Amino acid sequence: MIKRKDGTLLNVMIVFVILTVASTAFSAESSMGRIIPKGTVSLYQEGQKIGEFSTEAPLSENTFLSVQGECGVKLSDLYLVAVDKSLFSVTTNTDSRKLIVQSGTVYFSLSSMPHTLVFQTPEGVITTREVMIKAASNGGSLKGYVFVEEGVTRVGVLEGGSMVMMVDDGKPITIDAGREIRLAQADQVKDSAGAKVAGEAGAVSGHSAIVVMTGAVVPILSGYAFGENNDAPGSPSAP
């Protein structure tokens, strides 16, 4: 569950259900990514606006997408949902999928990892080395998020299994459901109450001015926070 500052409770998992249904409209043979906006998505290359979409369209790789509203991205093995005011880009090649998040929050869902998944943010590069997905009667999937704001990066697993990640050239770190990895300037790492923290059990390394830590999922600094009210009627708008 997600809670905005105004108290509205949102169930982000509904996003992935809607995306899965929407994906049936795509040809199984098509390997091209698709963007599914609800709102407006502006396309930028080298700082210049080159287009704008408010309806479903092919994914433009090596192009930054600026989201007004929400935007889903459907690839053959990966679903993404970017929230309002996010700025991100997706690049695919034969052996990897790279999600570049400059700012905002992008949720992801995957049921396997045939390609290396790379998260690139202003604070560093996190490479997913392995995904362990819990078995389920209807086919399991792992859901997580990338959050970037003001010198802080958080990559977490919401449910469905765990991920083995490596920050830059550091040691592999296993992130289980309900946990996250954080990259931040030392004075930008905060706890759920907004207080600065100097360290935490599970801290794995530090390099230059960036501190790499692990911990439980905590409220996201942008104003979204994970809660446990399963009766909430609303959800993030989704394509």
Secondary structure, 3 states (H helix, E strand, C coil): CEECCCCCEECCHHHHHHHHHHHHHCCCCCCCCEEEEEEEEEEEECCEEEEEECCCEECCCCCEEEEEEEEEEECCCCEEEECCCCEEEEEECCCEEEEEEEEEEEEEEECCCCCEEEEEECCEEEEEEEEEECCCCCCCCEEEEEEEECCEEEEEEEECEEEEEEECCCCCEEEECCEEEEEEECCCCECCCCCECCCCCCCCEEECCEEEEEEECCCCCCCCEECCCCCCCECCCCC
